[in-house]
Amino acid sequence: MFGAFKDRSKFNSQFFVKIYLQKSVPSEAGLGGGSSNAATTLFALNELTHRPFSEEELIDMASKLGADVPLFFSSGSALVSGIGD
């Protein structure tokens, strides 16, 4: 996932992951299942690689994955408008 953003310069070592996700929520059902999974994956990869990206950078990456993915980086309640960012 990080490779898609072409910012590997922040990593000190080679880091490869293979992710397999089996969803039970129907695609495009509007329930945020895929978006929350994407945000969680970004967060986890950042943690596993010793946090090379700030929260702001993660939110920017998340917005490139989907309009509502950044929502899942909020703490508690969130008020969103427009496309969800």
C-alpha positions in Angstrom: 0.0 0.0 0.0 2.8 2.5 0.9 4.5 1.7 -2.4 1.6 3.2 -4.3 2.4 6.5 -2.8 6.1 6.4 -3.9 7.4 7.7 -0.6 9.7 4.8 0.4 12.5 7.3 1.4 11.1 7.3 4.9 11.8 3.6 5.4 15.2 2.5 6.7 14.8 -1.1 5.5 13.0 -3.2 3.0 9.5 -3.9 4.2 7.1 -6.2 2.3 3.6 -7.2 3.3 0.9 -9.3 1.6 -2.6 -8.6 2.8 -5.5 -10.8 2.3 -8.9 -9.4 3.3 -12.2 -11.3 3.2 -15.1 -9.0 3.6 -18.6 -10.0 4.8 -20.1 -6.6 4.0 -21.3 -6.3 0.4 -19.2 -4.1 -1.9 -20.5 -0.5 -2.2 -23.1 -1.1 0.5 -22.3 2.3 2.1 -21.4 0.8 5.5 -17.7 1.9 5.5 -16.4 -1.6 5.8 -13.7 -1.3 3.2 -12.8 2.3 4.2 -12.4 1.4 7.8 -10.2 -1.6 6.8 -8.1 0.7 4.6 -7.6 3.2 7.4 -6.8 0.4 9.9 -4.3 -1.1 7.5 -2.5 2.3 7.0 -2.4 2.8 10.7 -1.0 -0.7 11.4 1.6 -0.5 8.6 2.8 2.8 10.0 3.1 1.3 13.5 4.9 -1.8 12.2 7.5 0.4 10.5 8.1 2.6 13.5 5.9 5.5 12.6 7.6 7.1 9.7 4.4 9.0 8.7 2.7 11.7 10.8 -1.1 11.5 11.3 -1.4 14.3 8.8 0.5 12.3 6.2 -1.6 9.2 6.9 -4.8 11.2 6.4 -3.4 12.5 3.1 -2.6 9.0 2.0 -6.1 7.8 3.2 -7.8 10.4 1.0 -6.1 9.0 -2.0 -7.6 5.6 -1.2 -11.1 6.7 -0.8 -13.1 9.8 0.0 -14.3 8.5 3.4 -11.1 6.7 4.5 -9.8 9.8 6.5 -12.9 9.7 8.6 -11.7 6.6 10.3 -8.6 8.4 11.7 -10.9 10.6 13.8 -11.2 10.0 17.6 -14.7 9.8 18.9 -17.5 11.6 17.0 -16.9 13.3 13.7 -18.9 15.8 11.7 -18.3 15.4 8.0 -19.6 17.1 4.9 -18.9 17.1 1.2 -17.1 13.9 0.2 -16.2 12.9 3.7 -12.8 14.4 4.3 
